[in-house]
Amino acid sequence: MATAPDHHGTEKQLKRRSLSRLGETEMEVLHQVWAIGEASVADVHERMLGYRSVAYTTVMTVMKKLVRKGFLNCDSSESRYMYTAARPPAQVRQELVKDLLDKVFHGSAAALVQTLVRGETVTEEESAEIQKMLACMAAKEEDDV
C-alpha cells in the first residue's frame, strides 16, 4: 500500500481505490447476463469461451461477487443457480460514468466531453449526434422556463 505524509508530516497509508466499482471481467460477465437475460455460470462461461480463455471457477467467483455488489440477482430455488441482472444497462452506465466524472473530472461534464472530443475518439457521426442531443436538451430547457 502506498504512503503519503499527513498534515503532521507523519507517513500515513493510502487506501487504493479503483476508478470504477466494476472490474473488467465483472463488466464482461454483466454484459453476458444482460445479453442472455437469465443465465447460469455455465451459460456465461460458454459464451466467454467463444472469445477468450477463462476458467469456470473464475466466472463463478465473479458472478457471486456481482451478487454481493448488487449488480446481479441469484435464484437458487431450482436445481442450479440462475442469475439475472439487478439493474438495467442504462442505469449501470449512468452510475459508472458518474463515478468517473466525480473521480477524474471533479464533477465537470464539460471537461469530460472536452476530453472525449480533443482525444479524437469521437467520429464525425458521433459528433453530429452529440450536437443534436445538446440542441434537444437546450430546446427542452427553454420549454421548461
C-alpha positions, -999 to 999 in steps of 0.1 A, spaced: 0 0 0 13 35 -8 20 60 18 18 98 20 26 124 47 -4 137 66 -7 173 78 17 165 107 44 151 84 37 116 95 36 89 69 0 75 65 -11 46 44 -33 55 15 -62 32 6 -61 24 -31 -94 29 -48 -103 19 -83 -117 44 -107 -146 20 -113 -166 -1 -90 -166 -28 -116 -135 -46 -129 -130 -56 -165 -141 -92 -160 -171 -82 -139 -182 -59 -167 -178 -87 -192 -199 -111 -171 -225 -84 -166 -227 -78 -204 -232 -116 -209 -260 -118 -183 -277 -87 -199 -275 -105 -233 -289 -138 -221 -314 -125 -196 -313 -153 -172 -281 -173 -170 -262 -200 -151 -225 -198 -146 -222 -225 -173 -241 -203 -198 -219 -173 -192 -187 -194 -192 -196 -210 -225 -203 -176 -241 -170 -161 -228 -150 -191 -241 -162 -181 -276 -137 -152 -275 -112 -158 -246 -99 -184 -223 -114 -182 -188 -118 -207 -160 -153 -218 -149 -144 -211 -113 -134 -175 -123 -168 -169 -139 -185 -184 -108 -165 -162 -84 -171 -131 -104 -209 -138 -106 -210 -143 -68 -191 -110 -64 -216 -92 -86 -244 -105 -64 -227 -91 -33 -222 -58 -51 -259 -56 -61 -254 -59 -98 -269 -95 -102 -297 -114 -85 -293 -151 -78 -322 -176 -77 -312 -209 -62 -348 -224 -60 -342 -247 -89 -315 -274 -91 -289 -249 -103 -282 -212 -96 -297 -188 -121 -286 -152 -123 -304 -121 -136 -293 -85 -138 -304 -65 -108 -300 -32 -127 -306 -23 -164 -276 -15 -186 -285 22 -188 -286 26 -150 -252 9 -146 -236 30 -174 -250 62 -157 -236 51 -123 -202 43 -137 -199 75 -158 -210 95 -127 -182 78 -107 -157 86 -135 -170 122 -137 -166 127 -99 -132 110 -95 -114 122 -126 -132 154 -137 -143 167 -103 -179 166 -115 -174 186 -147 -193 171 -175 -179 198 -198 -143 186 -190 -153 150 -198 -169 160 -232 -139 182 -240 -115 153 -232 -135 130 -255 -136 154 -284 -100 166 -281 -88 130 -279 -101 124 -314 -120 93 -302 -153 108 -315 -162 102 -351 -180 128 -372 -212 109 -369 -209 108 -331 -200 145 -330 -232 153 -350 -252 131 -327 -238 148 -296 -245 182 -311 -281 171 -318 -285 158 -283 -272 191 -268 -296 211 -291 -325 190 -279 -315 195 -243 -313 232 -248 -347 233 -265 -362 213 -236 -347 237 -211 -362 267 -230 -396 249 -230 -393 244 -192 -387 281 -185 
